[in-house]
Amino acid sequence: MLQKTIIIQNTLGLHARASAKLVNLANKFLSKIELCRDDECINAKSIMGIMLLAASKGSVLNLIVDGKDEKKALKEIVALIENKFNEKD
């Protein structure tokens, strides 16, 4: 199991389009992938779960990845978030 603290940096936070990009990427992996905010953890493969986090710009989340492809999953998801979901600010 791997964990990393991430900060949502894009202007609109985890809005619908960014959430969809995250879900699409997460679903490419076999690993269990969760995003946690405070004490609430959701399945990062669920668009509804991610939307319910209501993570705006500056939100601090804990990314937890567990499974056979966890290293690759963590690396690619962190890159997507750090690249602000490839959105222009």
PDB file of N, CA, C and O in Angstrom:
ATOM      1  N   MET A   1       0.850  -1.182   0.000  1.00  0.00           N
ATOM      2  CA  MET A   1       0.000   0.000   0.000  1.00  0.00           C
ATOM      3  C   MET A   1       0.892   1.241   0.000  1.00  0.00           C
ATOM      4  O   MET A   1       1.859   1.329   0.757  1.00  0.00           O
ATOM      5  N   LEU A   2       0.548   2.195  -0.864  1.00  0.00           N
ATOM      6  CA  LEU A   2       1.260   3.463  -0.959  1.00  0.00           C
ATOM      7  C   LEU A   2       0.304   4.603  -0.633  1.00  0.00           C
ATOM      8  O   LEU A   2      -0.890   4.536  -0.925  1.00  0.00           O
ATOM      9  N   GLN A   3       0.855   5.652  -0.020  1.00  0.00           N
ATOM     10  CA  GLN A   3       0.052   6.830   0.317  1.00  0.00           C
ATOM     11  C   GLN A   3       0.824   8.086  -0.040  1.00  0.00           C
ATOM     12  O   GLN A   3       2.053   8.112   0.020  1.00  0.00           O
ATOM     13  N   LYS A   4       0.098   9.118  -0.411  1.00  0.00           N
ATOM     14  CA  LYS A   4       0.724  10.408  -0.686  1.00  0.00           C
ATOM     15  C   LYS A   4      -0.289  11.508  -0.407  1.00  0.00           C
ATOM     16  O   LYS A   4      -1.456  11.409  -0.786  1.00  0.00           O
ATOM     17  N   THR A   5       0.169  12.543   0.253  1.00  0.00           N
ATOM     18  CA  THR A   5      -0.661  13.725   0.474  1.00  0.00           C
ATOM     19  C   THR A   5      -0.561  14.601  -0.762  1.00  0.00           C
ATOM     20  O   THR A   5       0.534  14.888  -1.246  1.00  0.00           O
ATOM     21  N   ILE A   6      -1.703  15.019  -1.265  1.00  0.00           N
ATOM     22  CA  ILE A   6      -1.751  15.861  -2.455  1.00  0.00           C
ATOM     23  C   ILE A   6      -2.590  17.101  -2.175  1.00  0.00           C
ATOM     24  O   ILE A   6      -3.460  17.099  -1.304  1.00  0.00           O
ATOM     25  N   ILE A   7      -2.316  18.140  -2.917  1.00  0.00           N
ATOM     26  CA  ILE A   7      -3.085  19.382  -2.798  1.00  0.00           C
ATOM     27  C   ILE A   7      -3.692  19.682  -4.161  1.00  0.00           C
ATOM     28  O   ILE A   7      -2.992  19.710  -5.173  1.00  0.00           O
ATOM     29  N   ILE A   8      -4.991  19.905  -4.174  1.00  0.00           N
ATOM     30  CA  ILE A   8      -5.681  20.251  -5.418  1.00  0.00           C
ATOM     31  C   ILE A   8      -5.264  21.670  -5.789  1.00  0.00           C
ATOM     32  O   ILE A   8      -5.467  22.608  -5.017  1.00  0.00           O
ATOM     33  N   GLN A   9      -4.679  21.821  -6.982  1.00  0.00           N
ATOM     34  CA  GLN A   9      -4.089  23.098  -7.375  1.00  0.00           C
ATOM     35  C   GLN A   9      -4.826  23.818  -8.498  1.00  0.00           C
ATOM     36  O   GLN A   9      -4.628  25.016  -8.701  1.00  0.00           O
ATOM     37  N   ASN A  10      -5.673  23.099  -9.228  1.00  0.00           N
ATOM     38  CA  ASN A  10      -6.354  23.775 -10.331  1.00  0.00           C
ATOM     39  C   ASN A  10      -7.436  24.718  -9.804  1.00  0.00           C
ATOM     40  O   ASN A  10      -8.014  24.487  -8.742  1.00  0.00           O
ATOM     41  N   THR A  11      -7.694  25.757 -10.546  1.00  0.00           N
ATOM     42  CA  THR A  11      -8.589  26.835 -10.108  1.00  0.00           C
ATOM     43  C   THR A  11      -9.973  26.359  -9.686  1.00  0.00           C
ATOM     44  O   THR A  11     -10.501  26.820  -8.675  1.00  0.00           O
ATOM     45  N   LEU A  12     -10.564  25.448 -10.443  1.00  0.00           N
ATOM     46  CA  LEU A  12     -11.929  25.016 -10.158  1.00  0.00           C
ATOM     47  C   LEU A  12     -12.025  23.800  -9.244  1.00  0.00           C
ATOM     48  O   LEU A  12     -13.128  23.335  -8.955  1.00  0.00           O
ATOM     49  N   GLY A  13     -10.894  23.281  -8.786  1.00  0.00           N
ATOM     50  CA  GLY A  13     -10.924  22.118  -7.907  1.00  0.00           C
ATOM     51  C   GLY A  13     -11.407  20.875  -8.639  1.00  0.00           C
ATOM     52  O   GLY A  13     -11.287  20.774  -9.860  1.00  0.00           O
ATOM     53  N   LEU A  14     -11.949  19.940  -7.891  1.00  0.00           N
ATOM     54  CA  LEU A  14     -12.440  18.689  -8.488  1.00  0.00           C
ATOM     55  C   LEU A  14     -13.863  18.877  -9.006  1.00  0.00           C
ATOM     56  O   LEU A  14     -14.815  18.301  -8.480  1.00  0.00           O
ATOM     57  N   HIS A  15     -13.984  19.684 -10.035  1.00  0.00           N
ATOM     58  CA  HIS A  15     -15.272  19.891 -10.698  1.00  0.00           C
ATOM     59  C   HIS A  15     -15.539  18.687 -11.600  1.00  0.00           C
ATOM     60  O   HIS A  15     -14.738  17.752 -11.626  1.00  0.00           O
ATOM     61  N   ALA A  16     -16.625  18.693 -12.323  1.00  0.00           N
ATOM     62  CA  ALA A  16     -17.047  17.511 -13.093  1.00  0.00           C
ATOM     63  C   ALA A  16     -16.003  17.029 -14.096  1.00  0.00           C
ATOM     64  O   ALA A  16     -15.727  15.831 -14.168  1.00  0.00           O
ATOM     65  N   ARG A  17     -15.426  17.935 -14.863  1.00  0.00           N
ATOM     66  CA  ARG A  17     -14.471  17.526 -15.898  1.00  0.00           C
ATOM     67  C   ARG A  17     -13.195  16.952 -15.278  1.00  0.00           C
ATOM     68  O   ARG A  17     -12.695  15.923 -15.732  1.00  0.00           O
ATOM     69  N   ALA A  18     -12.673  17.606 -14.252  1.00  0.00           N
ATOM     70  CA  ALA A  18     -11.474  17.118 -13.579  1.00  0.00           C
ATOM     71  C   ALA A  18     -11.752  15.776 -12.901  1.00  0.00           C
ATOM     72  O   ALA A  18     -10.922  14.868 -12.944  1.00  0.00           O
ATOM     73  N   SER A  19     -12.911  15.658 -12.282  1.00  0.00           N
ATOM     74  CA  SER A  19     -13.287  14.406 -11.633  1.00  0.00           C
ATOM     75  C   SER A  19     -13.379  13.274 -12.640  1.00  0.00           C
ATOM     76  O   SER A  19     -12.946  12.156 -12.361  1.00  0.00           O
ATOM     77  N   ALA A  20     -13.937  13.555 -13.807  1.00  0.00           N
ATOM     78  CA  ALA A  20     -14.050  12.534 -14.855  1.00  0.00           C
ATOM     79  C   ALA A  20     -12.672  12.085 -15.329  1.00  0.00           C
ATOM     80  O   ALA A  20     -12.453  10.896 -15.556  1.00  0.00           O
ATOM     81  N   LYS A  21     -11.752  13.015 -15.477  1.00  0.00           N
ATOM     82  CA  LYS A  21     -10.389  12.656 -15.878  1.00  0.00           C
ATOM     83  C   LYS A  21      -9.745  11.746 -14.833  1.00  0.00           C
ATOM     84  O   LYS A  21      -9.078  10.767 -15.170  1.00  0.00           O
ATOM     85  N   LEU A  22      -9.952  12.080 -13.580  1.00  0.00           N
ATOM     86  CA  LEU A  22      -9.387  11.278 -12.494  1.00  0.00           C
ATOM     87  C   LEU A  22      -9.996   9.880 -12.470  1.00  0.00           C
ATOM     88  O   LEU A  22      -9.271   8.894 -12.336  1.00  0.00           O
ATOM     89  N   VAL A  23     -11.295   9.784 -12.595  1.00  0.00           N
ATOM     90  CA  VAL A  23     -11.984   8.492 -12.592  1.00  0.00           C
ATOM     91  C   VAL A  23     -11.544   7.639 -13.783  1.00  0.00           C
ATOM     92  O   VAL A  23     -11.288   6.444 -13.634  1.00  0.00           O
ATOM     93  N   ASN A  24     -11.457   8.248 -14.951  1.00  0.00           N
ATOM     94  CA  ASN A  24     -11.023   7.508 -16.137  1.00  0.00           C
ATOM     95  C   ASN A  24      -9.620   6.954 -15.961  1.00  0.00           C
ATOM     96  O   ASN A  24      -9.349   5.815 -16.342  1.00  0.00           O
ATOM     97  N   LEU A  25      -8.726   7.749 -15.387  1.00  0.00           N
ATOM     98  CA  LEU A  25      -7.368   7.281 -15.150  1.00  0.00           C
ATOM     99  C   LEU A  25      -7.358   6.190 -14.088  1.00  0.00           C
ATOM    100  O   LEU A  25      -6.718   5.157 -14.282  1.00  0.00           O
ATOM    101  N   ALA A  26      -8.043   6.391 -12.982  1.00  0.00           N
ATOM    102  CA  ALA A  26      -8.055   5.408 -11.896  1.00  0.00           C
ATOM    103  C   ALA A  26      -8.584   4.053 -12.362  1.00  0.00           C
ATOM    104  O   ALA A  26      -8.107   3.008 -11.919  1.00  0.00           O
ATOM    105  N   ASN A  27      -9.568   4.077 -13.252  1.00  0.00           N
ATOM    106  CA  ASN A  27     -10.165   2.829 -13.734  1.00  0.00           C
ATOM    107  C   ASN A  27      -9.256   2.040 -14.666  1.00  0.00           C
ATOM    108  O   ASN A  27      -9.591   0.914 -15.034  1.00  0.00           O
ATOM    109  N   LYS A  28      -8.131   2.593 -15.051  1.00  0.00           N
ATOM    110  CA  LYS A  28      -7.163   1.867 -15.883  1.00  0.00           C
ATOM    111  C   LYS A  28      -6.310   0.906 -15.049  1.00  0.00           C
ATOM    112  O   LYS A  28      -5.586   0.073 -15.593  1.00  0.00           O
ATOM    113  N   PHE A  29      -6.405   1.033 -13.731  1.00  0.00           N
ATOM    114  CA  PHE A  29      -5.561   0.242 -12.840  1.00  0.00           C
ATOM    115  C   PHE A  29      -6.371  -0.790 -12.073  1.00  0.00           C
ATOM    116  O   PHE A  29      -7.553  -0.595 -11.792  1.00  0.00           O
ATOM    117  N   LEU A  30      -5.706  -1.894 -11.739  1.00  0.00           N
ATOM    118  CA  LEU A  30      -6.339  -2.948 -10.948  1.00  0.00           C
ATOM    119  C   LEU A  30      -6.370  -2.601  -9.466  1.00  0.00           C
ATOM    120  O   LEU A  30      -7.230  -3.086  -8.731  1.00  0.00           O
ATOM    121  N   SER A  31      -5.448  -1.774  -9.031  1.00  0.00           N
ATOM    122  CA  SER A  31      -5.317  -1.427  -7.617  1.00  0.00           C
ATOM    123  C   SER A  31      -6.564  -0.738  -7.069  1.00  0.00           C
ATOM    124  O   SER A  31      -7.314  -0.093  -7.802  1.00  0.00           O
ATOM    125  N   LYS A  32      -6.760  -0.891  -5.785  1.00  0.00           N
ATOM    126  CA  LYS A  32      -7.783  -0.136  -5.062  1.00  0.00           C
ATOM    127  C   LYS A  32      -7.222   1.271  -4.867  1.00  0.00           C
ATOM    128  O   LYS A  32      -6.097   1.431  -4.392  1.00  0.00           O
ATOM    129  N   ILE A  33      -7.991   2.276  -5.228  1.00  0.00           N
ATOM    130  CA  ILE A  33      -7.529   3.663  -5.153  1.00  0.00           C
ATOM    131  C   ILE A  33      -8.557   4.474  -4.379  1.00  0.00           C
ATOM    132  O   ILE A  33      -9.736   4.507  -4.730  1.00  0.00           O
ATOM    133  N   GLU A  34      -8.091   5.124  -3.324  1.00  0.00           N
ATOM    134  CA  GLU A  34      -8.983   5.930  -2.497  1.00  0.00           C
ATOM    135  C   GLU A  34      -8.439   7.340  -2.346  1.00  0.00           C
ATOM    136  O   GLU A  34      -7.227   7.553  -2.337  1.00  0.00           O
ATOM    137  N   LEU A  35      -9.343   8.295  -2.226  1.00  0.00           N
ATOM    138  CA  LEU A  35      -9.016   9.662  -1.873  1.00  0.00           C
ATOM    139  C   LEU A  35      -9.686   9.955  -0.542  1.00  0.00           C
ATOM    140  O   LEU A  35     -10.870   9.678  -0.351  1.00  0.00           O
ATOM    141  N   CYS A  36      -8.911  10.517   0.375  1.00  0.00           N
ATOM    142  CA  CYS A  36      -9.449  10.818   1.704  1.00  0.00           C
ATOM    143  C   CYS A  36      -9.308  12.308   1.989  1.00  0.00           C
ATOM    144  O   CYS A  36      -8.284  12.927   1.702  1.00  0.00           O
ATOM    145  N   ARG A  37     -10.360  12.855   2.557  1.00  0.00           N
ATOM    146  CA  ARG A  37     -10.376  14.248   3.008  1.00  0.00           C
ATOM    147  C   ARG A  37     -10.911  14.222   4.430  1.00  0.00           C
ATOM    148  O   ARG A  37     -12.035  13.790   4.685  1.00  0.00           O
ATOM    149  N   ASP A  38     -10.085  14.690   5.342  1.00  0.00           N
ATOM    150  CA  ASP A  38     -10.399  14.584   6.766  1.00  0.00           C
ATOM    151  C   ASP A  38     -10.618  13.104   7.084  1.00  0.00           C
ATOM    152  O   ASP A  38      -9.704  12.305   6.876  1.00  0.00           O
ATOM    153  N   ASP A  39     -11.772  12.716   7.569  1.00  0.00           N
ATOM    154  CA  ASP A  39     -12.029  11.312   7.912  1.00  0.00           C
ATOM    155  C   ASP A  39     -12.863  10.586   6.864  1.00  0.00           C
ATOM    156  O   ASP A  39     -13.259   9.440   7.072  1.00  0.00           O
ATOM    157  N   GLU A  40     -13.130  11.242   5.745  1.00  0.00           N
ATOM    158  CA  GLU A  40     -13.967  10.647   4.697  1.00  0.00           C
ATOM    159  C   GLU A  40     -13.096  10.115   3.559  1.00  0.00           C
ATOM    160  O   GLU A  40     -12.334  10.863   2.947  1.00  0.00           O
ATOM    161  N   CYS A  41     -13.216   8.830   3.285  1.00  0.00           N
ATOM    162  CA  CYS A  41     -12.485   8.209   2.175  1.00  0.00           C
ATOM    163  C   CYS A  41     -13.484   7.710   1.135  1.00  0.00           C
ATOM    164  O   CYS A  41     -14.525   7.141   1.463  1.00  0.00           O
ATOM    165  N   ILE A  42     -13.133   7.942  -0.126  1.00  0.00           N
ATOM    166  CA  ILE A  42     -14.010   7.514  -1.220  1.00  0.00           C
ATOM    167  C   ILE A  42     -13.208   6.704  -2.237  1.00  0.00           C
ATOM    168  O   ILE A  42     -11.982   6.792  -2.294  1.00  0.00           O
ATOM    169  N   ASN A  43     -13.906   5.936  -3.015  1.00  0.00           N
ATOM    170  CA  ASN A  43     -13.317   5.168  -4.097  1.00  0.00           C
ATOM    171  C   ASN A  43     -13.041   6.138  -5.253  1.00  0.00           C
ATOM    172  O   ASN A  43     -13.962   6.768  -5.774  1.00  0.00           O
ATOM    173  N   ALA A  44     -11.775   6.250  -5.647  1.00  0.00           N
ATOM    174  CA  ALA A  44     -11.405   7.191  -6.708  1.00  0.00           C
ATOM    175  C   ALA A  44     -11.861   6.720  -8.085  1.00  0.00           C
ATOM    176  O   ALA A  44     -11.653   7.412  -9.082  1.00  0.00           O
ATOM    177  N   LYS A  45     -12.480   5.548  -8.138  1.00  0.00           N
ATOM    178  CA  LYS A  45     -13.025   5.053  -9.404  1.00  0.00           C
ATOM    179  C   LYS A  45     -14.508   5.399  -9.534  1.00  0.00           C
ATOM    180  O   LYS A  45     -15.169   4.985 -10.486  1.00  0.00           O
ATOM    181  N   SER A  46     -15.021   6.161  -8.571  1.00  0.00           N
ATOM    182  CA  SER A  46     -16.430   6.534  -8.531  1.00  0.00           C
ATOM    183  C   SER A  46     -16.589   8.043  -8.725  1.00  0.00           C
ATOM    184  O   SER A  46     -16.142   8.827  -7.887  1.00  0.00           O
ATOM    185  N   ILE A  47     -17.222   8.449  -9.821  1.00  0.00           N
ATOM    186  CA  ILE A  47     -17.424   9.870 -10.090  1.00  0.00           C
ATOM    187  C   ILE A  47     -18.274  10.520  -9.001  1.00  0.00           C
ATOM    188  O   ILE A  47     -18.011  11.654  -8.601  1.00  0.00           O
ATOM    189  N   MET A  48     -19.279   9.813  -8.526  1.00  0.00           N
ATOM    190  CA  MET A  48     -20.141  10.375  -7.467  1.00  0.00           C
ATOM    191  C   MET A  48     -19.356  10.570  -6.170  1.00  0.00           C
ATOM    192  O   MET A  48     -19.520  11.577  -5.481  1.00  0.00           O
ATOM    193  N   GLY A  49     -18.514   9.608  -5.849  1.00  0.00           N
ATOM    194  CA  GLY A  49     -17.704   9.730  -4.640  1.00  0.00           C
ATOM    195  C   GLY A  49     -16.787  10.939  -4.698  1.00  0.00           C
ATOM    196  O   GLY A  49     -16.679  11.699  -3.735  1.00  0.00           O
ATOM    197  N   ILE A  50     -16.133  11.106  -5.826  1.00  0.00           N
ATOM    198  CA  ILE A  50     -15.214  12.235  -5.969  1.00  0.00           C
ATOM    199  C   ILE A  50     -15.972  13.558  -5.905  1.00  0.00           C
ATOM    200  O   ILE A  50     -15.511  14.501  -5.262  1.00  0.00           O
ATOM    201  N   MET A  51     -17.110  13.637  -6.553  1.00  0.00           N
ATOM    202  CA  MET A  51     -17.893  14.872  -6.527  1.00  0.00           C
ATOM    203  C   MET A  51     -18.353  15.196  -5.103  1.00  0.00           C
ATOM    204  O   MET A  51     -18.420  16.363  -4.719  1.00  0.00           O
ATOM    205  N   LEU A  52     -18.668  14.163  -4.329  1.00  0.00           N
ATOM    206  CA  LEU A  52     -19.119  14.382  -2.949  1.00  0.00           C
ATOM    207  C   LEU A  52     -18.013  14.911  -2.033  1.00  0.00           C
ATOM    208  O   LEU A  52     -18.301  15.490  -0.986  1.00  0.00           O
ATOM    209  N   LEU A  53     -16.756  14.715  -2.420  1.00  0.00           N
ATOM    210  CA  LEU A  53     -15.659  15.269  -1.617  1.00  0.00           C
ATOM    211  C   LEU A  53     -15.672  16.796  -1.633  1.00  0.00           C
ATOM    212  O   LEU A  53     -15.188  17.443  -0.704  1.00  0.00           O
ATOM    213  N   ALA A  54     -16.231  17.359  -2.698  1.00  0.00           N
ATOM    214  CA  ALA A  54     -16.297  18.818  -2.854  1.00  0.00           C
ATOM    215  C   ALA A  54     -14.931  19.455  -2.596  1.00  0.00           C
ATOM    216  O   ALA A  54     -14.807  20.405  -1.823  1.00  0.00           O
ATOM    217  N   ALA A  55     -13.915  18.913  -3.257  1.00  0.00           N
ATOM    218  CA  ALA A  55     -12.544  19.384  -3.064  1.00  0.00           C
ATOM    219  C   ALA A  55     -12.263  20.590  -3.957  1.00  0.00           C
ATOM    220  O   ALA A  55     -12.119  20.461  -5.173  1.00  0.00           O
ATOM    221  N   SER A  56     -12.188  21.747  -3.341  1.00  0.00           N
ATOM    222  CA  SER A  56     -11.897  22.973  -4.080  1.00  0.00           C
ATOM    223  C   SER A  56     -10.384  23.200  -4.132  1.00  0.00           C
ATOM    224  O   SER A  56      -9.612  22.433  -3.556  1.00  0.00           O
ATOM    225  N   LYS A  57      -9.979  24.242  -4.816  1.00  0.00           N
ATOM    226  CA  LYS A  57      -8.559  24.574  -4.905  1.00  0.00           C
ATOM    227  C   LYS A  57      -7.996  24.732  -3.495  1.00  0.00           C
ATOM    228  O   LYS A  57      -8.584  25.404  -2.647  1.00  0.00           O
ATOM    229  N   GLY A  58      -6.854  24.104  -3.263  1.00  0.00           N
ATOM    230  CA  GLY A  58      -6.198  24.171  -1.960  1.00  0.00           C
ATOM    231  C   GLY A  58      -6.569  23.031  -1.020  1.00  0.00           C
ATOM    232  O   GLY A  58      -5.979  22.894   0.052  1.00  0.00           O
ATOM    233  N   SER A  59      -7.538  22.216  -1.413  1.00  0.00           N
ATOM    234  CA  SER A  59      -7.936  21.078  -0.568  1.00  0.00           C
ATOM    235  C   SER A  59      -6.767  20.091  -0.450  1.00  0.00           C
ATOM    236  O   SER A  59      -6.083  19.787  -1.427  1.00  0.00           O
ATOM    237  N   VAL A  60      -6.567  19.612   0.762  1.00  0.00           N
ATOM    238  CA  VAL A  60      -5.517  18.631   1.024  1.00  0.00           C
ATOM    239  C   VAL A  60      -6.173  17.257   1.105  1.00  0.00           C
ATOM    240  O   VAL A  60      -7.064  17.029   1.924  1.00  0.00           O
ATOM    241  N   LEU A  61      -5.725  16.352   0.251  1.00  0.00           N
ATOM    242  CA  LEU A  61      -6.276  15.003   0.186  1.00  0.00           C
ATOM    243  C   LEU A  61      -5.166  13.984   0.400  1.00  0.00           C
ATOM    244  O   LEU A  61      -3.997  14.251   0.121  1.00  0.00           O
ATOM    245  N   ASN A  62      -5.545  12.828   0.892  1.00  0.00           N
ATOM    246  CA  ASN A  62      -4.613  11.721   1.017  1.00  0.00           C
ATOM    247  C   ASN A  62      -4.989  10.689  -0.035  1.00  0.00           C
ATOM    248  O   ASN A  62      -6.119  10.201  -0.062  1.00  0.00           O
ATOM    249  N   LEU A  63      -4.043  10.362  -0.896  1.00  0.00           N
ATOM    250  CA  LEU A  63      -4.237   9.369  -1.944  1.00  0.00           C
ATOM    251  C   LEU A  63      -3.674   8.047  -1.445  1.00  0.00           C
ATOM    252  O   LEU A  63      -2.505   7.970  -1.066  1.00  0.00           O
ATOM    253  N   ILE A  64      -4.502   7.008  -1.444  1.00  0.00           N
ATOM    254  CA  ILE A  64      -4.090   5.681  -0.981  1.00  0.00           C
ATOM    255  C   ILE A  64      -4.291   4.698  -2.125  1.00  0.00           C
ATOM    256  O   ILE A  64      -5.386   4.588  -2.676  1.00  0.00           O
ATOM    257  N   VAL A  65      -3.224   3.984  -2.477  1.00  0.00           N
ATOM    258  CA  VAL A  65      -3.272   3.035  -3.589  1.00  0.00           C
ATOM    259  C   VAL A  65      -2.748   1.699  -3.092  1.00  0.00           C
ATOM    260  O   VAL A  65      -1.681   1.632  -2.482  1.00  0.00           O
ATOM    261  N   ASP A  66      -3.500   0.633  -3.353  1.00  0.00           N
ATOM    262  CA  ASP A  66      -3.123  -0.693  -2.881  1.00  0.00           C
ATOM    263  C   ASP A  66      -3.419  -1.734  -3.949  1.00  0.00           C
ATOM    264  O   ASP A  66      -4.572  -1.929  -4.335  1.00  0.00           O
ATOM    265  N   GLY A  67      -2.373  -2.401  -4.424  1.00  0.00           N
ATOM    266  CA  GLY A  67      -2.577  -3.452  -5.411  1.00  0.00           C
ATOM    267  C   GLY A  67      -1.336  -3.704  -6.248  1.00  0.00           C
ATOM    268  O   GLY A  67      -0.274  -3.127  -6.012  1.00  0.00           O
ATOM    269  N   LYS A  68      -1.496  -4.577  -7.228  1.00  0.00           N
ATOM    270  CA  LYS A  68      -0.370  -5.013  -8.053  1.00  0.00           C
ATOM    271  C   LYS A  68       0.286  -3.882  -8.839  1.00  0.00           C
ATOM    272  O   LYS A  68       1.503  -3.890  -9.024  1.00  0.00           O
ATOM    273  N   ASP A  69      -0.487  -2.923  -9.297  1.00  0.00           N
ATOM    274  CA  ASP A  69       0.063  -1.828 -10.105  1.00  0.00           C
ATOM    275  C   ASP A  69       0.059  -0.499  -9.342  1.00  0.00           C
ATOM    276  O   ASP A  69      -0.077   0.570  -9.938  1.00  0.00           O
ATOM    277  N   GLU A  70       0.207  -0.580  -8.022  1.00  0.00           N
ATOM    278  CA  GLU A  70       0.087   0.606  -7.174  1.00  0.00           C
ATOM    279  C   GLU A  70       1.128   1.685  -7.483  1.00  0.00           C
ATOM    280  O   GLU A  70       0.807   2.872  -7.448  1.00  0.00           O
ATOM    281  N   LYS A  71       2.355   1.295  -7.781  1.00  0.00           N
ATOM    282  CA  LYS A  71       3.395   2.298  -8.045  1.00  0.00           C
ATOM    283  C   LYS A  71       3.065   3.119  -9.287  1.00  0.00           C
ATOM    284  O   LYS A  71       3.160   4.346  -9.272  1.00  0.00           O
ATOM    285  N   LYS A  72       2.681   2.440 -10.352  1.00  0.00           N
ATOM    286  CA  LYS A  72       2.339   3.137 -11.590  1.00  0.00           C
ATOM    287  C   LYS A  72       1.080   3.983 -11.398  1.00  0.00           C
ATOM    288  O   LYS A  72       1.013   5.115 -11.877  1.00  0.00           O
ATOM    289  N   ALA A  73       0.092   3.442 -10.702  1.00  0.00           N
ATOM    290  CA  ALA A  73      -1.150   4.172 -10.459  1.00  0.00           C
ATOM    291  C   ALA A  73      -0.876   5.447  -9.659  1.00  0.00           C
ATOM    292  O   ALA A  73      -1.363   6.520 -10.016  1.00  0.00           O
ATOM    293  N   LEU A  74      -0.110   5.335  -8.595  1.00  0.00           N
ATOM    294  CA  LEU A  74       0.202   6.496  -7.761  1.00  0.00           C
ATOM    295  C   LEU A  74       0.924   7.551  -8.598  1.00  0.00           C
ATOM    296  O   LEU A  74       0.575   8.730  -8.553  1.00  0.00           O
ATOM    297  N   LYS A  75       1.917   7.131  -9.350  1.00  0.00           N
ATOM    298  CA  LYS A  75       2.703   8.059 -10.158  1.00  0.00           C
ATOM    299  C   LYS A  75       1.830   8.809 -11.163  1.00  0.00           C
ATOM    300  O   LYS A  75       1.936  10.029 -11.285  1.00  0.00           O
ATOM    301  N   GLU A  76       0.975   8.092 -11.878  1.00  0.00           N
ATOM    302  CA  GLU A  76       0.157   8.726 -12.913  1.00  0.00           C
ATOM    303  C   GLU A  76      -0.941   9.618 -12.340  1.00  0.00           C
ATOM    304  O   GLU A  76      -1.239  10.672 -12.903  1.00  0.00           O
ATOM    305  N   ILE A  77      -1.531   9.213 -11.246  1.00  0.00           N
ATOM    306  CA  ILE A  77      -2.581  10.030 -10.626  1.00  0.00           C
ATOM    307  C   ILE A  77      -1.994  11.300 -10.031  1.00  0.00           C
ATOM    308  O   ILE A  77      -2.563  12.381 -10.182  1.00  0.00           O
ATOM    309  N   VAL A  78      -0.864  11.174  -9.360  1.00  0.00           N
ATOM    310  CA  VAL A  78      -0.202  12.359  -8.805  1.00  0.00           C
ATOM    311  C   VAL A  78       0.177  13.314  -9.930  1.00  0.00           C
ATOM    312  O   VAL A  78      -0.004  14.524  -9.797  1.00  0.00           O
ATOM    313  N   ALA A  79       0.700  12.789 -11.036  1.00  0.00           N
ATOM    314  CA  ALA A  79       1.070  13.642 -12.170  1.00  0.00           C
ATOM    315  C   ALA A  79      -0.145  14.385 -12.719  1.00  0.00           C
ATOM    316  O   ALA A  79      -0.054  15.574 -13.024  1.00  0.00           O
ATOM    317  N   LEU A  80      -1.280  13.701 -12.848  1.00  0.00           N
ATOM    318  CA  LEU A  80      -2.499  14.344 -13.337  1.00  0.00           C
ATOM    319  C   LEU A  80      -2.904  15.497 -12.421  1.00  0.00           C
ATOM    320  O   LEU A  80      -3.236  16.584 -12.894  1.00  0.00           O
ATOM    321  N   ILE A  81      -2.877  15.260 -11.133  1.00  0.00           N
ATOM    322  CA  ILE A  81      -3.278  16.294 -10.173  1.00  0.00           C
ATOM    323  C   ILE A  81      -2.275  17.441 -10.155  1.00  0.00           C
ATOM    324  O   ILE A  81      -2.671  18.607 -10.154  1.00  0.00           O
ATOM    325  N   GLU A  82      -0.974  17.121 -10.141  1.00  0.00           N
ATOM    326  CA  GLU A  82       0.039  18.176 -10.121  1.00  0.00           C
ATOM    327  C   GLU A  82       0.046  18.984 -11.407  1.00  0.00           C
ATOM    328  O   GLU A  82       0.435  20.152 -11.395  1.00  0.00           O
ATOM    329  N   ASN A  83      -0.375  18.389 -12.514  1.00  0.00           N
ATOM    330  CA  ASN A  83      -0.486  19.113 -13.782  1.00  0.00           C
ATOM    331  C   ASN A  83      -1.832  19.820 -13.923  1.00  0.00           C
ATOM    332  O   ASN A  83      -2.214  20.248 -15.012  1.00  0.00           O
ATOM    333  N   LYS A  84      -2.536  19.933 -12.807  1.00  0.00           N
ATOM    334  CA  LYS A  84      -3.816  20.645 -12.742  1.00  0.00           C
ATOM    335  C   LYS A  84      -4.828  20.091 -13.736  1.00  0.00           C
ATOM    336  O   LYS A  84      -5.597  20.838 -14.342  1.00  0.00           O
ATOM    337  N   PHE A  85      -4.815  18.757 -13.896  1.00  0.00           N
ATOM    338  CA  PHE A  85      -5.757  18.061 -14.774  1.00  0.00           C
ATOM    339  C   PHE A  85      -5.650  18.554 -16.215  1.00  0.00           C
ATOM    340  O   PHE A  85      -6.609  18.477 -16.984  1.00  0.00           O
ATOM    341  N   ASN A  86      -4.470  19.061 -16.568  1.00  0.00           N
ATOM    342  CA  ASN A  86      -4.179  19.588 -17.914  1.00  0.00           C
ATOM    343  C   ASN A  86      -5.117  20.718 -18.316  1.00  0.00           C
ATOM    344  O   ASN A  86      -5.457  20.876 -19.488  1.00  0.00           O
ATOM    345  N   GLU A  87      -5.528  21.496 -17.325  1.00  0.00           N
ATOM    346  CA  GLU A  87      -6.397  22.635 -17.576  1.00  0.00           C
ATOM    347  C   GLU A  87      -5.578  23.924 -17.575  1.00  0.00           C
ATOM    348  O   GLU A  87      -4.544  24.018 -16.914  1.00  0.00           O
ATOM    349  N   LYS A  88      -6.052  24.902 -18.318  1.00  0.00           N
ATOM    350  CA  LYS A  88      -5.430  26.212 -18.295  1.00  0.00           C
ATOM    351  C   LYS A  88      -6.076  27.023 -17.185  1.00  0.00           C
ATOM    352  O   LYS A  88      -7.296  27.020 -17.024  1.00  0.00           O
ATOM    353  N   ASP A  89      -5.251  27.709 -16.431  1.00  0.00           N
ATOM    354  CA  ASP A  89      -5.793  28.549 -15.346  1.00  0.00           C
ATOM    355  C   ASP A  89      -6.281  29.868 -15.851  1.00  0.00           C
ATOM    356  O   ASP A  89      -6.764  30.688 -15.070  1.00  0.00           O
TER     357      ASP A  89
END
